[in-house]
Amino acid sequence: MTKALPTANLRYAIRKSPLQRRSEVTFQSILQATIRFLGTEQKSFTTAQIAKVAGISVGSLYQYFPNKQAIVAKVIEVHAYESIKRLQKVLATVEGSEPIDCVGPLVSYIVEFYDERKFVLRFLYRHIFEVYREEILRKVKRDAAEALFNFLQDRKQFSNEELRSNLVLCVNAVVGVLEHYVQYDVEGFDKDNLKRQLTTLARRSVGITENPVRSITRSSLPPT
């Protein structure tokens, strides 16, 4: 189970959580309307415009959110939860496969996830420090590494001592490349080539090879 995300700065916390189905529909309509604005790369929009797209009054919007930044902060949280949930689903689909056969589908998932949401994520990355949500990005990376660790730790090919740290480095490297792609328009971008390159990077950083290999320790290194 994914742990609760860090408590937000109170200025950007929601005013109340939806408790009934009708209020949940209203709450979600606000988030979806905001995502629609983010997806068009519109640089500025107001709570009034969000309410109009959501089909509600501004007063109804303010029952849940004190300002636009609080809505953006909540959208960041939603994307964080969704990314981990989707990762867990992908892991379930490759359960029982050899590690080397799992990397490609996992990399493909994360590349598609970022590519489908690049305009939304581009906006969110630009405002994430403004709404005090940088810890969420760090937590998502930790949760992703932990999910992968739980998936791989029982495989005899890996040493648990090194696997966790290798996965943290792997996740940060792969996500770092994709964050750069999201934030900047990369000319000549080839998504299929990116998947191949990141798959190779992930396999090498974790130590996944065609044949099981023993962990490299100081005692196994040649004498100097």
Secondary structure, 3 states (H helix, E strand, C coil): CCCCCCCCCHHHCCCCCCCCHHHHHHHHHHHHHHHHHHHCCCCCCCHHHHHHHHCCCHHHHHHHCCCHHHHHHHHHHHHHHHHHHHHHHHHHHCCCCCHHHHHHHHHHHHHHHHHHCHHHHHHHHHHCCCCCCHHHHHHHHHHHHHHHHHHHCCCCCCCHHHHHHHHHHHHHHHHHHHHHHHHCCCCCCCHHHHHHHHHHHHHHHHCCCCCCCCCCCHHHCCCC
